[in-house]
Amino acid sequence: MKTMRLLFLPVCLLMLILSGCSDPGAVLDNNTALPKKVWTYNNRVGFNFKIDEANAGYNFYINLRVTGSYKYSNMFVLVSDPVKKNSISRYELKLAQPDGQWLGKGTGNLYSFRIPFKFNYKFPAAGTYYIRIEQNMRDNPLHEVSDVGLRVEKAK
């Protein structure tokens, strides 16, 4: 019985810590690893996600990871509109300052970015939506891009 009491407190603390790790505002936060850190025009990355509240606003972010050997300070991407099926927007993602210092968080030789591109977007109805992201640089393939992802969260 005494052993049960001693285990109860650590188990409760562990459950509390693990329950705090989830992000209740995130509708989607997924990344796709690119083979050999190479992103070609044909390698379009797509994400399905479910919207439960049409009246709420949603913020969109592009998740991106590049190596320290990525040779540009920015990246252009094409992003499909989740509602208008044939609508695509071009975005410039700023990755480094003019002096070459990365704007993302670095670990070793890998730099991570979460770059906002839409704020307080309202969907016409609840349902499942799809967004596609593709690189739009002059280089094809684009080297030293490790992962591309999408984060959709409820606006606060």
C-alpha positions as a Markdown table, in Angstrom:
| # | Residue | x | y | z |
|---|---|---|---|---|
| 1 | Met | 0.0 | 0.0 | 0.0 |
| 2 | Lys | 2.8 | 2.4 | 0.8 |
| 3 | Thr | 4.4 | 1.6 | -2.6 |
| 4 | Met | 1.1 | 2.6 | -4.3 |
| 5 | Arg | 1.1 | 6.0 | -2.5 |
| 6 | Leu | 4.8 | 6.6 | -3.5 |
| 7 | Leu | 4.0 | 5.9 | -7.2 |
| 8 | Phe | 0.8 | 7.9 | -7.2 |
| 9 | Leu | 2.4 | 11.3 | -7.1 |
| 10 | Pro | 5.0 | 10.8 | -9.8 |
| 11 | Val | 2.4 | 9.2 | -12.1 |
| 12 | Cys | 0.1 | 12.2 | -11.6 |
| 13 | Leu | 2.9 | 14.7 | -12.3 |
| 14 | Leu | 3.8 | 12.8 | -15.5 |
| 15 | Met | 0.2 | 12.9 | -16.7 |
| 16 | Leu | 0.0 | 16.6 | -16.0 |
| 17 | Ile | 3.2 | 17.3 | -17.9 |
| 18 | Leu | 2.1 | 15.2 | -20.9 |
| 19 | Ser | -1.4 | 16.8 | -21.0 |
| 20 | Gly | 0.3 | 20.2 | -21.2 |
| 21 | Cys | 2.2 | 19.2 | -24.3 |
| 22 | Ser | -0.8 | 19.3 | -26.7 |
| 23 | Asp | -1.7 | 22.5 | -28.4 |
| 24 | Pro | -5.4 | 23.0 | -28.2 |
| 25 | Gly | -5.4 | 25.8 | -30.7 |
| 26 | Ala | -3.7 | 23.9 | -33.5 |
| 27 | Val | -5.9 | 22.4 | -36.1 |
| 28 | Leu | -3.0 | 21.1 | -38.1 |
| 29 | Asp | 0.8 | 21.1 | -37.5 |
| 30 | Asn | 2.4 | 18.6 | -39.9 |
| 31 | Asn | 5.7 | 18.5 | -41.7 |
| 32 | Thr | 6.9 | 16.5 | -44.7 |
| 33 | Ala | 10.5 | 15.5 | -45.0 |
| 34 | Leu | 12.0 | 16.0 | -48.5 |
| 35 | Pro | 14.1 | 13.1 | -49.9 |
| 36 | Lys | 17.8 | 13.9 | -49.8 |
| 37 | Lys | 17.0 | 17.5 | -48.8 |
| 38 | Val | 16.0 | 18.3 | -52.4 |
| 39 | Trp | 12.7 | 20.1 | -53.3 |
| 40 | Thr | 11.7 | 19.9 | -57.0 |
| 41 | Tyr | 8.9 | 21.7 | -58.8 |
| 42 | Asn | 7.1 | 18.4 | -59.1 |
| 43 | Asn | 7.3 | 17.6 | -55.4 |
| 44 | Arg | 4.2 | 19.5 | -54.3 |
| 45 | Val | 3.5 | 19.0 | -50.6 |
| 46 | Gly | -0.2 | 18.8 | -49.6 |
| 47 | Phe | -2.1 | 18.8 | -46.4 |
| 48 | Asn | -5.7 | 17.9 | -45.5 |
| 49 | Phe | -7.3 | 19.3 | -42.4 |
| 50 | Lys | -10.7 | 19.5 | -40.8 |
| 51 | Ile | -12.4 | 22.8 | -39.8 |
| 52 | Asp | -15.1 | 22.4 | -37.2 |
| 53 | Glu | -16.1 | 26.1 | -36.7 |
| 54 | Ala | -16.7 | 28.1 | -39.8 |
| 55 | Asn | -17.3 | 31.3 | -37.9 |
| 56 | Ala | -13.9 | 31.3 | -36.2 |
| 57 | Gly | -10.8 | 32.9 | -37.7 |
| 58 | Tyr | -7.7 | 30.8 | -38.5 |
| 59 | Asn | -4.0 | 31.7 | -38.9 |
| 60 | Phe | -1.8 | 29.9 | -41.3 |
| 61 | Tyr | 2.0 | 29.3 | -41.1 |
| 62 | Ile | 4.5 | 27.6 | -43.3 |
| 63 | Asn | 6.9 | 25.4 | -41.4 |
| 64 | Leu | 10.3 | 25.2 | -43.1 |
| 65 | Arg | 13.6 | 23.6 | -42.3 |
| 66 | Val | 16.8 | 24.3 | -44.3 |
| 67 | Thr | 20.4 | 23.4 | -43.7 |
| 68 | Gly | 23.1 | 26.1 | -43.1 |
| 69 | Ser | 24.2 | 25.3 | -46.7 |
| 70 | Tyr | 21.0 | 26.7 | -48.2 |
| 71 | Lys | 22.4 | 29.4 | -50.5 |
| 72 | Tyr | 19.6 | 32.0 | -50.4 |
| 73 | Ser | 18.2 | 34.4 | -47.8 |
| 74 | Asn | 14.7 | 33.8 | -48.9 |
| 75 | Met | 12.4 | 31.4 | -50.6 |
| 76 | Phe | 9.4 | 31.8 | -52.9 |
| 77 | Val | 6.5 | 29.4 | -52.6 |
| 78 | Leu | 3.1 | 28.9 | -54.3 |
| 79 | Val | 0.3 | 28.1 | -51.9 |
| 80 | Ser | -3.1 | 26.9 | -53.1 |
| 81 | Asp | -6.3 | 28.5 | -51.6 |
| 82 | Pro | -8.2 | 26.0 | -49.4 |
| 83 | Val | -11.6 | 27.3 | -50.7 |
| 84 | Lys | -11.0 | 28.6 | -54.3 |
| 85 | Lys | -9.8 | 25.4 | -56.0 |
| 86 | Asn | -7.9 | 27.1 | -58.9 |
| 87 | Ser | -6.5 | 30.0 | -56.9 |
| 88 | Ile | -2.8 | 30.1 | -56.0 |
| 89 | Ser | -0.8 | 32.8 | -54.2 |
| 90 | Arg | 2.9 | 33.4 | -54.3 |
| 91 | Tyr | 4.7 | 34.2 | -51.0 |
| 92 | Glu | 8.2 | 35.3 | -50.3 |
| 93 | Leu | 9.6 | 33.7 | -47.1 |
| 94 | Lys | 12.4 | 35.7 | -45.5 |
| 95 | Leu | 14.9 | 33.3 | -44.0 |
| 96 | Ala | 18.0 | 35.5 | -43.3 |
| 97 | Gln | 18.9 | 39.1 | -42.5 |
| 98 | Pro | 20.9 | 41.1 | -45.1 |
| 99 | Asp | 24.2 | 40.2 | -43.2 |
| 100 | Gly | 23.4 | 36.5 | -43.6 |
| 101 | Gln | 22.3 | 35.7 | -40.1 |
| 102 | Trp | 19.4 | 33.2 | -40.1 |
| 103 | Leu | 16.1 | 34.4 | -38.7 |
| 104 | Gly | 15.0 | 30.9 | -37.7 |
| 105 | Lys | 15.9 | 28.7 | -34.7 |
| 106 | Gly | 19.1 | 26.7 | -35.3 |
| 107 | Thr | 20.1 | 23.3 | -34.0 |
| 108 | Gly | 23.4 | 22.1 | -35.4 |
| 109 | Asn | 23.3 | 22.7 | -39.1 |
| 110 | Leu | 19.5 | 22.8 | -39.4 |
| 111 | Tyr | 17.4 | 26.0 | -39.1 |
| 112 | Ser | 13.6 | 25.9 | -38.4 |
| 113 | Phe | 11.1 | 28.6 | -39.4 |
| 114 | Arg | 7.4 | 29.1 | -38.8 |
| 115 | Ile | 6.4 | 31.9 | -41.1 |
| 116 | Pro | 2.9 | 33.4 | -41.0 |
| 117 | Phe | 1.2 | 33.9 | -44.4 |
| 118 | Lys | -2.6 | 34.3 | -43.6 |
| 119 | Phe | -4.3 | 35.8 | -40.6 |
| 120 | Asn | -7.8 | 35.5 | -39.3 |
| 121 | Tyr | -9.0 | 33.5 | -42.4 |
| 122 | Lys | -12.6 | 32.5 | -42.2 |
| 123 | Phe | -13.9 | 29.4 | -43.9 |
| 124 | Pro | -17.4 | 29.4 | -45.6 |
| 125 | Ala | -18.4 | 26.2 | -43.9 |
| 126 | Ala | -17.2 | 23.4 | -41.6 |
| 127 | Gly | -15.5 | 20.5 | -43.4 |
| 128 | Thr | -12.3 | 19.1 | -44.7 |
| 129 | Tyr | -9.9 | 21.4 | -46.7 |
| 130 | Tyr | -6.7 | 20.9 | -48.6 |
| 131 | Ile | -3.7 | 23.2 | -49.1 |
| 132 | Arg | -0.8 | 22.5 | -51.4 |
| 133 | Ile | 2.7 | 24.1 | -51.2 |
| 134 | Glu | 5.3 | 24.1 | -53.9 |
| 135 | Gln | 8.6 | 25.8 | -54.3 |
| 136 | Asn | 8.8 | 28.6 | -56.8 |
| 137 | Met | 12.5 | 29.5 | -57.0 |
| 138 | Arg | 14.6 | 29.6 | -60.2 |
| 139 | Asp | 16.6 | 26.7 | -59.1 |
| 140 | Asn | 15.1 | 23.3 | -59.8 |
| 141 | Pro | 15.8 | 21.2 | -57.8 |
| 142 | Leu | 16.2 | 23.4 | -54.8 |
| 143 | His | 18.9 | 21.9 | -52.5 |
| 144 | Glu | 19.3 | 21.9 | -48.7 |
| 145 | Val | 15.6 | 22.1 | -47.9 |
| 146 | Ser | 14.9 | 19.4 | -45.3 |
| 147 | Asp | 11.2 | 19.7 | -44.4 |
| 148 | Val | 8.2 | 21.7 | -45.5 |
| 149 | Gly | 5.0 | 21.9 | -43.4 |
| 150 | Leu | 1.8 | 23.7 | -42.6 |
| 151 | Arg | 0.4 | 24.9 | -39.3 |
| 152 | Val | -3.3 | 26.0 | -39.1 |
| 153 | Glu | -4.5 | 27.3 | -35.7 |
| 154 | Lys | -7.4 | 29.2 | -34.4 |
| 155 | Ala | -6.8 | 32.9 | -34.2 |
| 156 | Lys | -6.8 | 34.4 | -30.7 |
